[in-house]
């Protein structure tokens, strides 16, 4: 029989059934593990790195248990995996946008000099009504 850690029960409650208690969650996890299918990796797990695990058990279509040393150590869900992939894409996009904005600001603030005068492209243009 496979064991279940307290962390796995806490994660099951937090990620799958937040309305039940730890005792009921433990019973449900053991019941689900009887019919769980051993898989190499959940198809919806989009992370590039593999969890430090001996294997995975698919306990529901969108819920998998990570097994290490003969015990379920945590529970992951499809929503969690998809959200973390979204979060990573947003972070990459935000970093790219911040870098581009910083580069634009640096170009805007830069003054080029040729023979002691600003280069033609950066010369302030007179406004209508200004005296020359």
C-alpha positions in Angstrom: 0.0 0.0 0.0 1.2 3.5 -0.8 1.5 6.1 1.9 0.2 9.7 1.9 2.1 12.6 3.5 0.5 15.3 5.5 1.7 17.8 2.8 -0.2 15.8 0.1 -3.4 16.0 2.2 -3.0 19.7 2.7 -2.4 20.3 -1.0 -5.4 18.1 -1.9 -7.6 20.2 0.3 -6.1 23.5 -1.0 -6.1 22.6 -4.7 -9.0 20.2 -5.2 -11.5 20.3 -2.4 -11.2 23.3 -0.1 -14.5 22.7 1.6 -13.5 19.4 3.3 -11.4 18.6 6.4 -8.1 16.8 6.6 -9.6 13.5 7.8 -12.1 13.3 5.0 -9.4 14.3 2.5 -7.2 11.5 3.8 -10.0 9.0 3.3 -10.8 10.4 -0.2 -7.1 10.3 -1.3 -6.7 6.6 -0.2 -10.0 5.7 -2.0 -8.8 7.5 -5.2 -5.4 5.9 -5.0 -7.0 2.4 -5.2 -8.1 3.2 -8.8 -5.3 5.6 -9.8 -3.4 5.0 -13.0 0.4 5.1 -13.0 1.6 7.5 -15.7 5.0 8.8 -16.8 3.9 12.5 -16.6 0.5 14.3 -16.8 -0.1 15.5 -20.3 -1.1 18.9 -19.0 2.1 19.4 -17.0 3.8 22.1 -19.1 6.8 22.7 -16.9 10.2 22.1 -18.5 11.7 20.5 -15.4 10.5 17.2 -14.1 9.5 17.1 -10.4 11.9 15.2 -8.2 9.6 12.2 -8.2 9.7 8.4 -8.7 6.4 8.6 -10.6 3.0 10.1 -11.0 -0.5 8.7 -10.3 -3.4 10.1 -12.2 -6.2 10.1 -9.6 -8.7 12.2 -11.6 -8.7 13.6 -15.2 -7.2 16.9 -14.0 -5.5 15.8 -10.8 -2.2 13.9 -10.4 -0.3 12.7 -7.3 3.5 12.9 -7.2 5.0 9.8 -5.7 8.4 9.6 -4.1 9.9 6.8 -1.9 6.6 4.9 -1.9 4.4 7.8 -0.7 2.3 10.5 -2.3 4.2 13.7 -1.5 2.0 16.3 -3.2 -1.0 16.7 -5.4 -0.9 18.9 -8.6 -3.8 20.0 -10.8 -4.2 21.0 -14.4 -5.4 24.5 -13.3 -2.2 24.9 -11.3 0.0 23.8 -14.2 -1.7 25.9 -16.8 -1.7 29.0 -14.5 2.0 28.6 -13.8 2.7 28.5 -17.5 0.6 31.6 -18.0 2.4 33.4 -15.2 5.8 32.6 -16.7 4.7 33.9 -20.1 3.4 37.1 -18.5 6.6 37.5 -16.6 8.7 37.1 -19.8 6.5 39.5 -21.7 6.6 42.1 -18.9 10.4 41.8 -18.7 10.7 42.2 -22.5 8.4 45.3 -22.4 10.3 46.9 -19.5 13.6 46.3 -21.3 12.2 47.9 -24.5 10.9 50.9 -22.6 14.2 51.4 -20.9 16.0 51.2 -24.3 13.6 53.8 -25.8 14.1 56.1 -22.8 17.9 55.8 -23.2 17.7 56.6 -26.9 15.5 59.5 -26.2 17.8 60.9 -23.5 21.0 60.4 -25.5 22.6 63.5 -27.1 24.9 63.0 -30.1 27.5 65.7 -30.7 29.3 66.4 -33.9 31.8 69.3 -33.8 30.3 70.6 -30.6 26.7 70.8 -31.9 23.8 68.4 -31.5 23.4 66.2 -34.6 20.7 67.1 -37.0 18.2 64.5 -35.8 18.2 65.6 -32.2 18.0 69.3 -32.8 15.0 70.9 -31.1 12.6 72.2 -33.7 11.3 75.8 -33.3 7.6 76.0 -32.6 5.2 78.3 -34.4 5.2 81.7 -32.9 8.7 81.4 -31.4 11.1 84.1 -32.1 14.2 82.9 -33.9 
